[in-house]
Amino acid sequence: MTHPSRPVAVITGASSGIGEQFARRYAREGYDLVLVARSGAVLEALAAELARAHRVAVEVHPADLTREADVTALAEALVGGLPRVDHVVNCAGVAPEGDLHRAEEQALRQLVDLNVTALTLLTRAAVVRMRAQGHGTIVNIASAAGYQPVPHLAAYAASKSYVRMFTEALSEENRSAGLRILAVSPGDTLTPMNPGASGRKRTPEQVVDTAWRGLAGSAPSLVDGRANSLLAAAASRVLPTRLALRTAERMMRHKG
């Protein structure tokens, strides 16, 4: 049970990768936690570890956020079911690779359901709760891929472009209400969704550090890592669209 005097962070996709590292950071900072992911057993193990190490309360909320009923239940918890909600971090997402004509319909539905629909509805629920209480913070995980169209990752990049622009708009929409809303766009990051060691990959810990620093400012969005920031700026603001597309196609051709 969360403690009434401690702030509470709700984190989706908390069983691994960036979501897990957000959970670890919030626990170190003294937040009680509500951890959301499909794998209840993994969440339970992480919850026990964090509670023991940091003397915080950690609740586990197993949910498959591609399922309407699970999204509705979590949204209801955010609006009024939880005794306290201070931060919400939407990390849950999927990144299927390959050309659209080879993609399975079910995989595309799940991408939209998770990356777009669930994130939108959970963000709405958090905004309703936070506007009523006059404060709150929301972090939505987008992607550097969302700064331009990406051949061979077309649906994924488009979904993350939605996350970024949606979050930026909400940041301004709710600024006068006392809410801090931020989109964080990682680039190539070493996670279970993106395995394979590489000297150029960022780590989930670095992404969380970037987000934490960004929360102290006022920017509605940021890109993790200097190299990723430069690439995103070049693709979205410097290069002509046709050149940016052709460059991205060559870079991503191996994923087709």
C-alpha positions in Angstrom: 0.0 0.0 0.0 1.4 3.4 -1.0 2.2 5.8 1.8 0.1 9.0 1.8 3.1 11.3 2.4 5.2 10.0 -0.5 4.7 10.8 -4.1 3.5 8.0 -6.4 4.8 7.2 -9.9 2.8 5.0 -12.3 5.0 3.4 -14.9 3.8 1.2 -17.9 6.2 -1.2 -19.6 8.0 -1.5 -16.3 9.2 -5.1 -16.6 12.2 -4.4 -18.7 14.3 -1.8 -20.6 13.5 1.9 -20.2 10.4 1.3 -18.1 12.4 -0.8 -15.6 15.1 1.9 -15.4 12.4 4.5 -14.7 11.1 2.3 -11.9 14.6 2.0 -10.4 15.2 5.8 -10.7 11.9 6.7 -9.1 12.5 4.2 -6.2 15.9 5.8 -5.6 14.3 9.2 -5.5 11.8 8.0 -2.8 8.7 7.6 -4.8 6.2 4.8 -4.2 5.4 2.9 -7.4 2.7 1.3 -9.4 4.3 -0.9 -11.9 2.4 -2.0 -15.1 3.3 -4.7 -17.6 2.0 -8.0 -18.9 4.4 -10.2 -16.9 3.1 -10.3 -13.3 5.9 -12.6 -12.1 8.6 -10.3 -13.4 6.9 -7.3 -11.9 6.6 -9.0 -8.5 10.3 -9.8 -8.5 11.2 -6.2 -9.4 8.7 -4.8 -6.8 10.2 -6.9 -4.0 13.7 -5.9 -4.9 12.9 -2.1 -5.1 10.8 -2.2 -1.9 13.6 -3.9 0.0 16.4 -1.7 -1.4 14.7 1.7 -1.1 12.0 1.2 1.6 9.2 2.3 -0.7 5.9 0.8 -1.4 5.5 -0.9 -4.8 2.2 -2.1 -6.2 2.0 -4.4 -9.2 -0.7 -4.0 -11.8 -0.4 -6.8 -14.5 -2.1 -5.6 -17.7 -2.0 -6.2 -21.4 -2.5 -2.7 -22.8 -3.4 -4.0 -26.2 -6.7 -5.1 -24.6 -9.4 -2.6 -24.2 -10.6 -3.9 -20.8 -7.1 -3.7 -19.3 -6.6 -0.1 -20.6 -10.0 0.9 -19.2 -9.2 -0.6 -15.8 -5.9 1.2 -15.6 -7.4 4.5 -16.8 -10.1 4.2 -14.1 -7.3 3.7 -11.5 -5.5 6.8 -12.7 -8.6 8.9 -12.6 -9.8 7.9 -9.1 -9.0 4.4 -8.1 -5.5 5.1 -6.8 -5.2 7.2 -3.6 -2.5 9.3 -5.1 -0.9 9.9 -8.6 1.9 12.4 -9.0 3.9 11.1 -12.1 2.8 8.8 -15.0 5.4 7.4 -17.4 4.0 5.7 -20.5 6.8 3.4 -21.6 4.9 0.4 -23.0 5.3 0.0 -26.8 6.1 -2.3 -29.6 8.4 -1.9 -32.6 7.7 -4.4 -35.3 10.2 -4.3 -38.2 9.7 -4.9 -41.9 7.9 -3.6 -44.9 4.2 -3.0 -44.6 3.1 -5.5 -47.2 4.8 -8.3 -45.2 3.3 -7.3 -41.9 0.5 -9.3 -40.3 -2.7 -7.5 -39.7 -2.8 -8.5 -36.0 0.7 -7.1 -35.4 -0.3 -3.8 -36.9 -3.4 -3.6 -34.8 -1.4 -4.3 -31.7 1.1 -1.5 -32.6 -1.7 1.0 -33.0 -3.6 -0.3 -29.9 -0.5 0.0 -27.7 1.6 2.8 -29.1 -1.3 5.1 -29.9 -4.6 4.2 -28.4 -3.5 3.0 -24.9 -1.1 5.9 -24.5 -3.7 8.4 -25.5 -6.3 7.1 -23.2 -3.9 6.7 -20.2 -2.6 10.2 -20.8 -6.1 11.5 -20.9 -6.9 9.8 -17.6 -3.7 11.2 -16.0 -4.5 14.7 -17.2 -8.1 14.5 -15.8 -6.7 13.5 -12.4 -3.8 16.0 -12.4 -5.9 18.9 -13.5 -8.3 18.2 -10.6 -5.5 18.2 -8.1 -3.6 21.1 -9.7 -0.3 19.3 -10.3 1.3 16.3 -11.9 3.9 15.1 -14.4 3.5 12.9 -17.5 6.4 11.4 -19.5 5.6 9.8 -22.8 8.3 7.8 -24.5 8.4 8.6 -28.2 11.3 7.9 -30.5 13.9 9.7 -32.6 12.3 7.7 -35.5 9.3 9.9 -35.0 11.1 13.0 -36.4 10.7 11.8 -40.0 9.1 9.1 -42.1 11.2 5.9 -41.9 10.9 3.4 -44.8 10.9 -0.2 -43.5 9.7 1.0 -40.1 6.8 3.1 -41.5 4.0 2.3 -39.0 6.3 2.4 -36.0 7.9 5.7 -36.9 4.4 7.2 -37.6 3.1 6.0 -34.2 6.0 7.7 -32.4 5.6 10.9 -34.4 2.0 10.9 -33.1 3.3 10.4 -29.5 5.7 13.3 -29.8 3.2 15.8 -31.4 0.3 14.7 -29.1 2.5 15.2 -26.1 3.9 18.5 -27.2 0.4 19.8 -27.8 -0.8 18.6 -24.4 2.3 20.2 -22.7 1.1 23.6 -23.8 -2.6 22.9 -23.4 -2.0 22.1 -19.7 0.8 24.4 -18.8 -1.4 26.9 -17.1 -3.0 24.1 -15.1 0.3 23.3 -13.4 1.1 20.1 -15.3 4.5 19.1 -16.6 4.2 17.0 -19.7 7.2 15.8 -21.6 7.9 13.6 -24.7 11.3 11.8 -24.6 12.6 10.4 -27.8 15.3 7.7 -27.5 17.4 6.7 -30.5 19.1 3.3 -30.9 18.9 2.0 -27.3 19.9 -1.4 -25.9 16.7 -3.0 -24.7 15.0 -6.4 -25.0 13.0 -4.8 -27.9 16.2 -3.8 -29.6 18.9 -6.4 -28.6 22.4 -6.7 -29.9 25.4 -4.9 -28.3 26.8 -1.9 -30.1 29.2 0.8 -29.1 26.8 3.4 -30.6 23.7 2.3 -28.7 22.5 4.3 -25.7 21.5 2.5 -22.5 18.1 2.7 -20.7 19.9 4.4 -17.8 21.1 7.2 -20.1 17.6 7.7 -21.5 16.2 8.0 -17.9 19.0 10.4 -16.9 18.1 12.6 -20.0 14.4 12.5 -19.1 15.1 13.4 -15.5 17.2 16.4 -16.4 14.6 17.4 -19.0 11.8 17.5 -16.4 13.6 20.3 -14.6 13.2 22.5 -17.7 10.2 23.6 -19.7 10.8 22.0 -23.1 7.8 19.9 -24.3 10.0 17.3 -25.9 13.6 16.2 -26.1 15.8 13.6 -27.9 18.2 11.4 -25.9 21.8 11.7 -26.8 23.7 14.4 -28.7 24.2 12.4 -31.9 20.5 11.4 -31.9 19.5 15.0 -31.4 21.6 16.2 -34.3 20.2 13.4 -36.6 16.6 14.2 -35.6 17.2 17.9 -36.3 18.8 17.3 -39.6 16.0 14.9 -40.8 13.2 17.1 -39.7 14.5 20.7 -40.3 17.5 20.7 -42.5 17.4 18.0 -45.2 14.8 18.2 -48.0 12.1 15.6 -47.6 13.1 13.5 -50.6 16.8 13.4 -49.5 15.8 12.6 -45.9 13.6 9.8 -47.1 16.3 8.3 -49.4 18.9 8.5 -46.6 16.6 6.8 -44.1 15.7 4.1 -46.7 19.3 3.2 -47.2 20.0 3.2 -43.4 16.9 1.0 -42.7 17.0 -1.3 -45.7 18.3 -4.2 -43.7 15.1 -4.2 -41.6 12.8 -4.6 -44.7 
